Amino acid sequence: MGNRTYIVADVEPLDVDGVRTVEVGTAVWLVAFIALLPFYGTLEESGRLWWLWTCLAGFGLGLFGLEYCRRRRKVRAEMAAQQ
């Protein structure tokens, strides 16, 4: 496809360990769960109650992911300190 030259900027990634990203995602799942709670009856009648439980599962899995990312950040910091 021709000769192309790609220039790569010398920029560090903003969120290397992913903790902030997982925190925001977990918070969004919690907010969605709380926002859907007043519509429990409507969701049940329309057969979409699974929306509520999906939000709760997303929040729970986000908590596990958050703990994983925090441990990973700690291990990476310890490895960097040893070098």
PDB file of N, CA, C and O in Angstrom, chain B, residues numbered from 101:
ATOM      1  N   MET B 101       0.818  -1.190   0.000  1.00  0.00           N
ATOM      2  CA  MET B 101       0.000   0.000   0.000  1.00  0.00           C
ATOM      3  C   MET B 101       0.861   1.253   0.000  1.00  0.00           C
ATOM      4  O   MET B 101       0.422   2.303   0.468  1.00  0.00           O
ATOM      5  N   GLY B 102       2.012   1.162  -0.489  1.00  0.00           N
ATOM      6  CA  GLY B 102       2.863   2.346  -0.538  1.00  0.00           C
ATOM      7  C   GLY B 102       3.769   2.444   0.662  1.00  0.00           C
ATOM      8  O   GLY B 102       3.657   1.673   1.616  1.00  0.00           O
ATOM      9  N   ASN B 103       4.656   3.391   0.600  1.00  0.00           N
ATOM     10  CA  ASN B 103       5.566   3.624   1.716  1.00  0.00           C
ATOM     11  C   ASN B 103       4.955   4.656   2.646  1.00  0.00           C
ATOM     12  O   ASN B 103       4.639   5.777   2.245  1.00  0.00           O
ATOM     13  N   ARG B 104       4.799   4.257   3.873  1.00  0.00           N
ATOM     14  CA  ARG B 104       4.233   5.173   4.870  1.00  0.00           C
ATOM     15  C   ARG B 104       5.185   5.258   6.047  1.00  0.00           C
ATOM     16  O   ARG B 104       5.786   4.265   6.458  1.00  0.00           O
ATOM     17  N   THR B 105       5.307   6.433   6.567  1.00  0.00           N
ATOM     18  CA  THR B 105       6.126   6.653   7.746  1.00  0.00           C
ATOM     19  C   THR B 105       5.209   6.990   8.907  1.00  0.00           C
ATOM     20  O   THR B 105       4.399   7.913   8.829  1.00  0.00           O
ATOM     21  N   TYR B 106       5.347   6.234   9.982  1.00  0.00           N
ATOM     22  CA  TYR B 106       4.534   6.458  11.159  1.00  0.00           C
ATOM     23  C   TYR B 106       5.382   7.118  12.240  1.00  0.00           C
ATOM     24  O   TYR B 106       6.496   6.679  12.524  1.00  0.00           O
ATOM     25  N   ILE B 107       4.857   8.148  12.823  1.00  0.00           N
ATOM     26  CA  ILE B 107       5.548   8.849  13.896  1.00  0.00           C
ATOM     27  C   ILE B 107       4.877   8.473  15.210  1.00  0.00           C
ATOM     28  O   ILE B 107       3.660   8.589  15.354  1.00  0.00           O
ATOM     29  N   VAL B 108       5.678   8.025  16.160  1.00  0.00           N
ATOM     30  CA  VAL B 108       5.161   7.628  17.460  1.00  0.00           C
ATOM     31  C   VAL B 108       5.605   8.670  18.476  1.00  0.00           C
ATOM     32  O   VAL B 108       6.796   8.945  18.622  1.00  0.00           O
ATOM     33  N   ALA B 109       4.637   9.242  19.172  1.00  0.00           N
ATOM     34  CA  ALA B 109       4.951  10.266  20.169  1.00  0.00           C
ATOM     35  C   ALA B 109       5.532   9.616  21.425  1.00  0.00           C
ATOM     36  O   ALA B 109       5.143   8.511  21.803  1.00  0.00           O
ATOM     37  N   ASP B 110       6.463  10.313  22.057  1.00  0.00           N
ATOM     38  CA  ASP B 110       7.067   9.844  23.297  1.00  0.00           C
ATOM     39  C   ASP B 110       6.197  10.285  24.465  1.00  0.00           C
ATOM     40  O   ASP B 110       6.549  11.208  25.199  1.00  0.00           O
ATOM     41  N   VAL B 111       5.073   9.626  24.631  1.00  0.00           N
ATOM     42  CA  VAL B 111       4.126   9.976  25.685  1.00  0.00           C
ATOM     43  C   VAL B 111       3.844   8.728  26.516  1.00  0.00           C
ATOM     44  O   VAL B 111       3.568   7.659  25.973  1.00  0.00           O
ATOM     45  N   GLU B 112       3.916   8.875  27.826  1.00  0.00           N
ATOM     46  CA  GLU B 112       3.603   7.767  28.721  1.00  0.00           C
ATOM     47  C   GLU B 112       2.086   7.589  28.808  1.00  0.00           C
ATOM     48  O   GLU B 112       1.351   8.571  28.713  1.00  0.00           O
ATOM     49  N   PRO B 113       1.608   6.363  28.986  1.00  0.00           N
ATOM     50  CA  PRO B 113       0.174   6.153  29.168  1.00  0.00           C
ATOM     51  C   PRO B 113      -0.321   6.838  30.443  1.00  0.00           C
ATOM     52  O   PRO B 113       0.422   6.964  31.416  1.00  0.00           O
ATOM     53  N   LEU B 114      -1.561   7.273  30.430  1.00  0.00           N
ATOM     54  CA  LEU B 114      -2.093   7.986  31.579  1.00  0.00           C
ATOM     55  C   LEU B 114      -2.361   7.073  32.763  1.00  0.00           C
ATOM     56  O   LEU B 114      -2.020   7.416  33.895  1.00  0.00           O
ATOM     57  N   ASP B 115      -2.966   5.914  32.523  1.00  0.00           N
ATOM     58  CA  ASP B 115      -3.355   5.023  33.608  1.00  0.00           C
ATOM     59  C   ASP B 115      -2.700   3.667  33.388  1.00  0.00           C
ATOM     60  O   ASP B 115      -3.271   2.788  32.742  1.00  0.00           O
ATOM     61  N   VAL B 116      -1.513   3.509  33.925  1.00  0.00           N
ATOM     62  CA  VAL B 116      -0.740   2.302  33.661  1.00  0.00           C
ATOM     63  C   VAL B 116      -1.318   1.096  34.390  1.00  0.00           C
ATOM     64  O   VAL B 116      -1.363   0.005  33.823  1.00  0.00           O
ATOM     65  N   ASP B 117      -1.763   1.267  35.636  1.00  0.00           N
ATOM     66  CA  ASP B 117      -2.199   0.126  36.429  1.00  0.00           C
ATOM     67  C   ASP B 117      -3.688  -0.181  36.311  1.00  0.00           C
ATOM     68  O   ASP B 117      -4.106  -1.268  36.708  1.00  0.00           O
ATOM     69  N   GLY B 118      -4.492   0.713  35.791  1.00  0.00           N
ATOM     70  CA  GLY B 118      -5.907   0.445  35.559  1.00  0.00           C
ATOM     71  C   GLY B 118      -6.809   0.615  36.756  1.00  0.00           C
ATOM     72  O   GLY B 118      -8.009   0.363  36.654  1.00  0.00           O
ATOM     73  N   VAL B 119      -6.270   1.037  37.896  1.00  0.00           N
ATOM     74  CA  VAL B 119      -7.084   1.157  39.106  1.00  0.00           C
ATOM     75  C   VAL B 119      -8.181   2.201  38.919  1.00  0.00           C
ATOM     76  O   VAL B 119      -9.339   1.938  39.241  1.00  0.00           O
ATOM     77  N   ARG B 120      -7.842   3.357  38.413  1.00  0.00           N
ATOM     78  CA  ARG B 120      -8.841   4.414  38.240  1.00  0.00           C
ATOM     79  C   ARG B 120      -9.932   3.988  37.261  1.00  0.00           C
ATOM     80  O   ARG B 120     -11.112   4.271  37.473  1.00  0.00           O
ATOM     81  N   THR B 121      -9.536   3.315  36.201  1.00  0.00           N
ATOM     82  CA  THR B 121     -10.505   2.857  35.207  1.00  0.00           C
ATOM     83  C   THR B 121     -11.494   1.871  35.819  1.00  0.00           C
ATOM     84  O   THR B 121     -12.696   1.968  35.574  1.00  0.00           O
ATOM     85  N   VAL B 122     -11.002   0.934  36.607  1.00  0.00           N
ATOM     86  CA  VAL B 122     -11.876  -0.047  37.245  1.00  0.00           C
ATOM     87  C   VAL B 122     -12.745   0.629  38.300  1.00  0.00           C
ATOM     88  O   VAL B 122     -13.909   0.263  38.462  1.00  0.00           O
ATOM     89  N   GLU B 123     -12.201   1.610  39.022  1.00  0.00           N
ATOM     90  CA  GLU B 123     -13.006   2.339  40.004  1.00  0.00           C
ATOM     91  C   GLU B 123     -14.185   3.045  39.346  1.00  0.00           C
ATOM     92  O   GLU B 123     -15.309   2.983  39.842  1.00  0.00           O
ATOM     93  N   VAL B 124     -13.927   3.704  38.244  1.00  0.00           N
ATOM     94  CA  VAL B 124     -14.999   4.422  37.538  1.00  0.00           C
ATOM     95  C   VAL B 124     -16.028   3.434  36.999  1.00  0.00           C
ATOM     96  O   VAL B 124     -17.229   3.667  37.132  1.00  0.00           O
ATOM     97  N   GLY B 125     -15.587   2.356  36.405  1.00  0.00           N
ATOM     98  CA  GLY B 125     -16.516   1.360  35.879  1.00  0.00           C
ATOM     99  C   GLY B 125     -17.377   0.738  36.962  1.00  0.00           C
ATOM    100  O   GLY B 125     -18.575   0.535  36.764  1.00  0.00           O
ATOM    101  N   THR B 126     -16.775   0.432  38.109  1.00  0.00           N
ATOM    102  CA  THR B 126     -17.520  -0.135  39.229  1.00  0.00           C
ATOM    103  C   THR B 126     -18.543   0.859  39.749  1.00  0.00           C
ATOM    104  O   THR B 126     -19.671   0.484  40.067  1.00  0.00           O
ATOM    105  N   ALA B 127     -18.159   2.116  39.836  1.00  0.00           N
ATOM    106  CA  ALA B 127     -19.086   3.150  40.300  1.00  0.00           C
ATOM    107  C   ALA B 127     -20.259   3.316  39.324  1.00  0.00           C
ATOM    108  O   ALA B 127     -21.393   3.536  39.751  1.00  0.00           O
ATOM    109  N   VAL B 128     -19.994   3.213  38.047  1.00  0.00           N
ATOM    110  CA  VAL B 128     -21.078   3.330  37.054  1.00  0.00           C
ATOM    111  C   VAL B 128     -22.069   2.183  37.208  1.00  0.00           C
ATOM    112  O   VAL B 128     -23.276   2.407  37.120  1.00  0.00           O
ATOM    113  N   TRP B 129     -21.594   0.964  37.435  1.00  0.00           N
ATOM    114  CA  TRP B 129     -22.497  -0.165  37.650  1.00  0.00           C
ATOM    115  C   TRP B 129     -23.342   0.044  38.903  1.00  0.00           C
ATOM    116  O   TRP B 129     -24.530  -0.276  38.910  1.00  0.00           O
ATOM    117  N   LEU B 130     -22.730   0.583  39.969  1.00  0.00           N
ATOM    118  CA  LEU B 130     -23.485   0.835  41.204  1.00  0.00           C
ATOM    119  C   LEU B 130     -24.548   1.902  40.984  1.00  0.00           C
ATOM    120  O   LEU B 130     -25.680   1.750  41.442  1.00  0.00           O
ATOM    121  N   VAL B 131     -24.200   2.968  40.296  1.00  0.00           N
ATOM    122  CA  VAL B 131     -25.167   4.037  40.016  1.00  0.00           C
ATOM    123  C   VAL B 131     -26.312   3.505  39.162  1.00  0.00           C
ATOM    124  O   VAL B 131     -27.470   3.852  39.392  1.00  0.00           O
ATOM    125  N   ALA B 132     -25.998   2.666  38.179  1.00  0.00           N
ATOM    126  CA  ALA B 132     -27.042   2.086  37.340  1.00  0.00           C
ATOM    127  C   ALA B 132     -27.968   1.193  38.164  1.00  0.00           C
ATOM    128  O   ALA B 132     -29.183   1.214  37.966  1.00  0.00           O
ATOM    129  N   PHE B 133     -27.408   0.411  39.083  1.00  0.00           N
ATOM    130  CA  PHE B 133     -28.226  -0.438  39.956  1.00  0.00           C
ATOM    131  C   PHE B 133     -29.164   0.404  40.805  1.00  0.00           C
ATOM    132  O   PHE B 133     -30.356   0.110  40.898  1.00  0.00           O
ATOM    133  N   ILE B 134     -28.630   1.448  41.422  1.00  0.00           N
ATOM    134  CA  ILE B 134     -29.449   2.317  42.270  1.00  0.00           C
ATOM    135  C   ILE B 134     -30.505   3.049  41.447  1.00  0.00           C
ATOM    136  O   ILE B 134     -31.628   3.247  41.912  1.00  0.00           O
ATOM    137  N   ALA B 135     -30.157   3.445  40.242  1.00  0.00           N
ATOM    138  CA  ALA B 135     -31.109   4.149  39.382  1.00  0.00           C
ATOM    139  C   ALA B 135     -32.253   3.240  38.945  1.00  0.00           C
ATOM    140  O   ALA B 135     -33.369   3.713  38.731  1.00  0.00           O
ATOM    141  N   LEU B 136     -31.991   1.949  38.811  1.00  0.00           N
ATOM    142  CA  LEU B 136     -33.032   1.013  38.378  1.00  0.00           C
ATOM    143  C   LEU B 136     -33.899   0.495  39.520  1.00  0.00           C
ATOM    144  O   LEU B 136     -34.976  -0.047  39.272  1.00  0.00           O
ATOM    145  N   LEU B 137     -33.456   0.649  40.757  1.00  0.00           N
ATOM    146  CA  LEU B 137     -34.230   0.142  41.892  1.00  0.00           C
ATOM    147  C   LEU B 137     -35.668   0.677  41.950  1.00  0.00           C
ATOM    148  O   LEU B 137     -36.580  -0.108  42.210  1.00  0.00           O
ATOM    149  N   PRO B 138     -35.912   1.970  41.722  1.00  0.00           N
ATOM    150  CA  PRO B 138     -37.303   2.445  41.778  1.00  0.00           C
ATOM    151  C   PRO B 138     -38.203   1.826  40.706  1.00  0.00           C
ATOM    152  O   PRO B 138     -39.427   1.880  40.828  1.00  0.00           O
ATOM    153  N   PHE B 139     -37.630   1.255  39.681  1.00  0.00           N
ATOM    154  CA  PHE B 139     -38.396   0.674  38.583  1.00  0.00           C
ATOM    155  C   PHE B 139     -38.482  -0.845  38.684  1.00  0.00           C
ATOM    156  O   PHE B 139     -38.704  -1.526  37.683  1.00  0.00           O
ATOM    157  N   TYR B 140     -38.307  -1.372  39.886  1.00  0.00           N
ATOM    158  CA  TYR B 140     -38.304  -2.823  40.090  1.00  0.00           C
ATOM    159  C   TYR B 140     -39.584  -3.464  39.548  1.00  0.00           C
ATOM    160  O   TYR B 140     -39.521  -4.449  38.812  1.00  0.00           O
ATOM    161  N   GLY B 141     -40.726  -2.916  39.905  1.00  0.00           N
ATOM    162  CA  GLY B 141     -42.004  -3.470  39.462  1.00  0.00           C
ATOM    163  C   GLY B 141     -42.168  -3.423  37.957  1.00  0.00           C
ATOM    164  O   GLY B 141     -42.613  -4.390  37.340  1.00  0.00           O
ATOM    165  N   THR B 142     -41.812  -2.307  37.376  1.00  0.00           N
ATOM    166  CA  THR B 142     -41.916  -2.155  35.919  1.00  0.00           C
ATOM    167  C   THR B 142     -40.988  -3.125  35.202  1.00  0.00           C
ATOM    168  O   THR B 142     -41.362  -3.726  34.195  1.00  0.00           O
ATOM    169  N   LEU B 143     -39.787  -3.272  35.722  1.00  0.00           N
ATOM    170  CA  LEU B 143     -38.846  -4.212  35.113  1.00  0.00           C
ATOM    171  C   LEU B 143     -39.344  -5.644  35.227  1.00  0.00           C
ATOM    172  O   LEU B 143     -39.182  -6.440  34.301  1.00  0.00           O
ATOM    173  N   GLU B 144     -39.945  -5.967  36.354  1.00  0.00           N
ATOM    174  CA  GLU B 144     -40.464  -7.322  36.556  1.00  0.00           C
ATOM    175  C   GLU B 144     -41.631  -7.609  35.609  1.00  0.00           C
ATOM    176  O   GLU B 144     -41.720  -8.695  35.037  1.00  0.00           O
ATOM    177  N   GLU B 145     -42.515  -6.636  35.449  1.00  0.00           N
ATOM    178  CA  GLU B 145     -43.673  -6.819  34.558  1.00  0.00           C
ATOM    179  C   GLU B 145     -43.256  -6.972  33.100  1.00  0.00           C
ATOM    180  O   GLU B 145     -43.860  -7.741  32.353  1.00  0.00           O
ATOM    181  N   SER B 146     -42.236  -6.247  32.705  1.00  0.00           N
ATOM    182  CA  SER B 146     -41.817  -6.284  31.302  1.00  0.00           C
ATOM    183  C   SER B 146     -40.812  -7.402  31.000  1.00  0.00           C
ATOM    184  O   SER B 146     -40.381  -7.553  29.857  1.00  0.00           O
ATOM    185  N   GLY B 147     -40.443  -8.174  32.008  1.00  0.00           N
ATOM    186  CA  GLY B 147     -39.494  -9.267  31.794  1.00  0.00           C
ATOM    187  C   GLY B 147     -38.056  -8.806  31.673  1.00  0.00           C
ATOM    188  O   GLY B 147     -37.219  -9.517  31.116  1.00  0.00           O
ATOM    189  N   ARG B 148     -37.765  -7.628  32.186  1.00  0.00           N
ATOM    190  CA  ARG B 148     -36.399  -7.090  32.104  1.00  0.00           C
ATOM    191  C   ARG B 148     -35.751  -6.929  33.477  1.00  0.00           C
ATOM    192  O   ARG B 148     -34.900  -6.062  33.674  1.00  0.00           O
ATOM    193  N   LEU B 149     -36.156  -7.759  34.408  1.00  0.00           N
ATOM    194  CA  LEU B 149     -35.579  -7.695  35.746  1.00  0.00           C
ATOM    195  C   LEU B 149     -34.094  -8.048  35.735  1.00  0.00           C
ATOM    196  O   LEU B 149     -33.343  -7.681  36.639  1.00  0.00           O
ATOM    197  N   TRP B 150     -33.694  -8.765  34.693  1.00  0.00           N
ATOM    198  CA  TRP B 150     -32.282  -9.133  34.580  1.00  0.00           C
ATOM    199  C   TRP B 150     -31.397  -7.904  34.462  1.00  0.00           C
ATOM    200  O   TRP B 150     -30.211  -7.987  34.782  1.00  0.00           O
ATOM    201  N   TRP B 151     -31.919  -6.767  34.015  1.00  0.00           N
ATOM    202  CA  TRP B 151     -31.131  -5.536  33.948  1.00  0.00           C
ATOM    203  C   TRP B 151     -30.599  -5.177  35.328  1.00  0.00           C
ATOM    204  O   TRP B 151     -29.434  -4.815  35.488  1.00  0.00           O
ATOM    205  N   LEU B 152     -31.480  -5.283  36.320  1.00  0.00           N
ATOM    206  CA  LEU B 152     -31.106  -4.936  37.689  1.00  0.00           C
ATOM    207  C   LEU B 152     -29.993  -5.857  38.194  1.00  0.00           C
ATOM    208  O   LEU B 152     -29.012  -5.402  38.780  1.00  0.00           O
ATOM    209  N   TRP B 153     -30.165  -7.164  37.954  1.00  0.00           N
ATOM    210  CA  TRP B 153     -29.181  -8.116  38.450  1.00  0.00           C
ATOM    211  C   TRP B 153     -27.878  -8.051  37.664  1.00  0.00           C
ATOM    212  O   TRP B 153     -26.818  -8.382  38.193  1.00  0.00           O
ATOM    213  N   THR B 154     -27.947  -7.630  36.417  1.00  0.00           N
ATOM    214  CA  THR B 154     -26.726  -7.427  35.639  1.00  0.00           C
ATOM    215  C   THR B 154     -25.904  -6.293  36.237  1.00  0.00           C
ATOM    216  O   THR B 154     -24.681  -6.387  36.336  1.00  0.00           O
ATOM    217  N   CYS B 155     -26.584  -5.218  36.635  1.00  0.00           N
ATOM    218  CA  CYS B 155     -25.879  -4.097  37.269  1.00  0.00           C
ATOM    219  C   CYS B 155     -25.238  -4.524  38.582  1.00  0.00           C
ATOM    220  O   CYS B 155     -24.111  -4.134  38.887  1.00  0.00           O
ATOM    221  N   LEU B 156     -25.958  -5.322  39.354  1.00  0.00           N
ATOM    222  CA  LEU B 156     -25.407  -5.788  40.622  1.00  0.00           C
ATOM    223  C   LEU B 156     -24.210  -6.706  40.393  1.00  0.00           C
ATOM    224  O   LEU B 156     -23.217  -6.627  41.116  1.00  0.00           O
ATOM    225  N   ALA B 157     -24.302  -7.571  39.394  1.00  0.00           N
ATOM    226  CA  ALA B 157     -23.177  -8.455  39.069  1.00  0.00           C
ATOM    227  C   ALA B 157     -21.985  -7.649  38.566  1.00  0.00           C
ATOM    228  O   ALA B 157     -20.842  -7.956  38.905  1.00  0.00           O
ATOM    229  N   GLY B 158     -22.242  -6.623  37.763  1.00  0.00           N
ATOM    230  CA  GLY B 158     -21.164  -5.760  37.284  1.00  0.00           C
ATOM    231  C   GLY B 158     -20.456  -5.061  38.428  1.00  0.00           C
ATOM    232  O   GLY B 158     -19.232  -4.927  38.424  1.00  0.00           O
ATOM    233  N   PHE B 159     -21.228  -4.618  39.404  1.00  0.00           N
ATOM    234  CA  PHE B 159     -20.637  -3.976  40.581  1.00  0.00           C
ATOM    235  C   PHE B 159     -19.794  -4.976  41.381  1.00  0.00           C
ATOM    236  O   PHE B 159     -18.673  -4.668  41.785  1.00  0.00           O
ATOM    237  N   GLY B 160     -20.340  -6.168  41.604  1.00  0.00           N
ATOM    238  CA  GLY B 160     -19.599  -7.189  42.363  1.00  0.00           C
ATOM    239  C   GLY B 160     -18.315  -7.602  41.668  1.00  0.00           C
ATOM    240  O   GLY B 160     -17.270  -7.711  42.309  1.00  0.00           O
ATOM    241  N   LEU B 161     -18.383  -7.834  40.369  1.00  0.00           N
ATOM    242  CA  LEU B 161     -17.181  -8.207  39.628  1.00  0.00           C
ATOM    243  C   LEU B 161     -16.185  -7.052  39.580  1.00  0.00           C
ATOM    244  O   LEU B 161     -14.972  -7.263  39.562  1.00  0.00           O
ATOM    245  N   GLY B 162     -16.713  -5.826  39.560  1.00  0.00           N
ATOM    246  CA  GLY B 162     -15.840  -4.663  39.597  1.00  0.00           C
ATOM    247  C   GLY B 162     -15.050  -4.582  40.893  1.00  0.00           C
ATOM    248  O   GLY B 162     -13.889  -4.172  40.892  1.00  0.00           O
ATOM    249  N   LEU B 163     -15.680  -4.975  42.006  1.00  0.00           N
ATOM    250  CA  LEU B 163     -14.957  -4.991  43.281  1.00  0.00           C
ATOM    251  C   LEU B 163     -13.814  -6.000  43.254  1.00  0.00           C
ATOM    252  O   LEU B 163     -12.726  -5.722  43.758  1.00  0.00           O
ATOM    253  N   PHE B 164     -14.057  -7.173  42.664  1.00  0.00           N
ATOM    254  CA  PHE B 164     -12.976  -8.149  42.519  1.00  0.00           C
ATOM    255  C   PHE B 164     -11.872  -7.603  41.617  1.00  0.00           C
ATOM    256  O   PHE B 164     -10.688  -7.749  41.920  1.00  0.00           O
ATOM    257  N   GLY B 165     -12.258  -6.983  40.522  1.00  0.00           N
ATOM    258  CA  GLY B 165     -11.281  -6.403  39.604  1.00  0.00           C
ATOM    259  C   GLY B 165     -10.480  -5.290  40.249  1.00  0.00           C
ATOM    260  O   GLY B 165      -9.285  -5.143  39.992  1.00  0.00           O
ATOM    261  N   LEU B 166     -11.140  -4.512  41.085  1.00  0.00           N
ATOM    262  CA  LEU B 166     -10.452  -3.426  41.779  1.00  0.00           C
ATOM    263  C   LEU B 166      -9.386  -3.967  42.725  1.00  0.00           C
ATOM    264  O   LEU B 166      -8.271  -3.447  42.777  1.00  0.00           O
ATOM    265  N   GLU B 167      -9.726  -4.995  43.459  1.00  0.00           N
ATOM    266  CA  GLU B 167      -8.752  -5.607  44.362  1.00  0.00           C
ATOM    267  C   GLU B 167      -7.585  -6.202  43.570  1.00  0.00           C
ATOM    268  O   GLU B 167      -6.432  -6.090  43.986  1.00  0.00           O
ATOM    269  N   TYR B 168      -7.881  -6.828  42.441  1.00  0.00           N
ATOM    270  CA  TYR B 168      -6.837  -7.391  41.589  1.00  0.00           C
ATOM    271  C   TYR B 168      -5.892  -6.294  41.099  1.00  0.00           C
ATOM    272  O   TYR B 168      -4.672  -6.449  41.161  1.00  0.00           O
ATOM    273  N   CYS B 169      -6.452  -5.192  40.617  1.00  0.00           N
ATOM    274  CA  CYS B 169      -5.624  -4.102  40.089  1.00  0.00           C
ATOM    275  C   CYS B 169      -4.796  -3.441  41.190  1.00  0.00           C
ATOM    276  O   CYS B 169      -3.651  -3.051  40.961  1.00  0.00           O
ATOM    277  N   ARG B 170      -5.367  -3.319  42.363  1.00  0.00           N
ATOM    278  CA  ARG B 170      -4.604  -2.727  43.475  1.00  0.00           C
ATOM    279  C   ARG B 170      -3.429  -3.622  43.869  1.00  0.00           C
ATOM    280  O   ARG B 170      -2.326  -3.133  44.114  1.00  0.00           O
ATOM    281  N   ARG B 171      -3.666  -4.923  43.927  1.00  0.00           N
ATOM    282  CA  ARG B 171      -2.570  -5.839  44.253  1.00  0.00           C
ATOM    283  C   ARG B 171      -1.500  -5.799  43.170  1.00  0.00           C
ATOM    284  O   ARG B 171      -0.304  -5.822  43.459  1.00  0.00           O
ATOM    285  N   ARG B 172      -1.946  -5.741  41.925  1.00  0.00           N
ATOM    286  CA  ARG B 172      -1.006  -5.675  40.799  1.00  0.00           C
ATOM    287  C   ARG B 172      -0.168  -4.408  40.876  1.00  0.00           C
ATOM    288  O   ARG B 172       1.040  -4.449  40.642  1.00  0.00           O
ATOM    289  N   ARG B 173      -0.800  -3.277  41.204  1.00  0.00           N
ATOM    290  CA  ARG B 173      -0.069  -2.013  41.329  1.00  0.00           C
ATOM    291  C   ARG B 173       0.961  -2.110  42.456  1.00  0.00           C
ATOM    292  O   ARG B 173       2.081  -1.617  42.323  1.00  0.00           O
ATOM    293  N   LYS B 174       0.579  -2.747  43.566  1.00  0.00           N
ATOM    294  CA  LYS B 174       1.490  -2.886  44.700  1.00  0.00           C
ATOM    295  C   LYS B 174       2.707  -3.737  44.324  1.00  0.00           C
ATOM    296  O   LYS B 174       3.842  -3.391  44.653  1.00  0.00           O
ATOM    297  N   VAL B 175       2.459  -4.846  43.637  1.00  0.00           N
ATOM    298  CA  VAL B 175       3.558  -5.731  43.227  1.00  0.00           C
ATOM    299  C   VAL B 175       4.470  -5.011  42.245  1.00  0.00           C
ATOM    300  O   VAL B 175       5.692  -5.123  42.342  1.00  0.00           O
ATOM    301  N   ARG B 176       3.896  -4.276  41.307  1.00  0.00           N
ATOM    302  CA  ARG B 176       4.728  -3.541  40.341  1.00  0.00           C
ATOM    303  C   ARG B 176       5.563  -2.473  41.033  1.00  0.00           C
ATOM    304  O   ARG B 176       6.711  -2.250  40.649  1.00  0.00           O
ATOM    305  N   ALA B 177       5.013  -1.811  42.042  1.00  0.00           N
ATOM    306  CA  ALA B 177       5.755  -0.792  42.775  1.00  0.00           C
ATOM    307  C   ALA B 177       6.911  -1.438  43.552  1.00  0.00           C
ATOM    308  O   ALA B 177       8.005  -0.877  43.620  1.00  0.00           O
ATOM    309  N   GLU B 178       6.666  -2.613  44.133  1.00  0.00           N
ATOM    310  CA  GLU B 178       7.718  -3.308  44.857  1.00  0.00           C
ATOM    311  C   GLU B 178       8.830  -3.780  43.912  1.00  0.00           C
ATOM    312  O   GLU B 178      10.011  -3.729  44.254  1.00  0.00           O
ATOM    313  N   MET B 179       8.438  -4.235  42.736  1.00  0.00           N
ATOM    314  CA  MET B 179       9.445  -4.671  41.755  1.00  0.00           C
ATOM    315  C   MET B 179      10.271  -3.478  41.268  1.00  0.00           C
ATOM    316  O   MET B 179      11.479  -3.601  41.061  1.00  0.00           O
ATOM    317  N   ALA B 180       9.628  -2.335  41.088  1.00  0.00           N
ATOM    318  CA  ALA B 180      10.357  -1.142  40.644  1.00  0.00           C
ATOM    319  C   ALA B 180      11.291  -0.646  41.741  1.00  0.00           C
ATOM    320  O   ALA B 180      12.368  -0.125  41.450  1.00  0.00           O
ATOM    321  N   ALA B 181      10.889  -0.805  42.995  1.00  0.00           N
ATOM    322  CA  ALA B 181      11.734  -0.376  44.106  1.00  0.00           C
ATOM    323  C   ALA B 181      12.962  -1.270  44.249  1.00  0.00           C
ATOM    324  O   ALA B 181      14.025  -0.802  44.656  1.00  0.00           O
ATOM    325  N   GLN B 182      12.823  -2.548  43.918  1.00  0.00           N
ATOM    326  CA  GLN B 182      13.947  -3.475  44.003  1.00  0.00           C
ATOM    327  C   GLN B 182      14.979  -3.232  42.917  1.00  0.00           C
ATOM    328  O   GLN B 182      16.162  -3.515  43.103  1.00  0.00           O
ATOM    329  N   GLN B 183      14.534  -2.708  41.785  1.00  0.00           N
ATOM    330  CA  GLN B 183      15.463  -2.453  40.681  1.00  0.00           C
ATOM    331  C   GLN B 183      16.117  -1.183  40.933  1.00  0.00           C
ATOM    332  O   GLN B 183      16.949  -0.749  40.137  1.00  0.00           O
TER     333      GLN B 183
END
